[in-house]
């Protein structure tokens, strides 16, 4: 895999897009969520897109201008702290909004799991540079496994797809020399374990 292709994969499956992708999967999971009114689906998806993708991205130019981060890659573990803290706060805000809107419990737990995963990433970043891509994909995979148990639905194909994509993105991050092997593996396992536990235990 060349660096150009690795960059494309890393951009297309940016960690901030994963909550939105997860909600779309839940809408097509063969569960009761598939039968939500279209208007309700649209509002929930809009809240998730704005809170977990649009708003975190809007802070990036601000962070660069004030030299909180050097560039969007955030190569230094320390410079990731403020962006990850802000992102986790926005994820919690998204969870709160969905609760107020009366969103289905499965969806609110999915977003809560994502918020907790980002909080863990923030805490780990005090000591290590863990792959945000992999912790996000591990979180998505773990959440889908937990939801399949919770709702008693077969998400086998989505789970397999998430694992395959995890491998592709993990390899892409290595090609780009953005992370070392252990940062890839530890990120994915952390995301998978934290999100699975968050959905099954809360």
Secondary structure, DSSP 8 states (H G I E B T S, - for coil): --HHHHHHHHHHT-GGGHHHHHHHHHHTSSSGGGGS-HHHHHHHHHHHHIIIIIHHHHHHHHHHHTTS-SSTT--STTTHHHHHHHHHHHHHHHHHHHHHHT--HHHHHHHHHHHHHHHHHHHHTTT----HHHHHHHHHHHHHHHHHHHHT---HHHHHHHHHHHHHHHHHHHHTTSS-HHHHHHHHHHHHHHHHHHHHH-
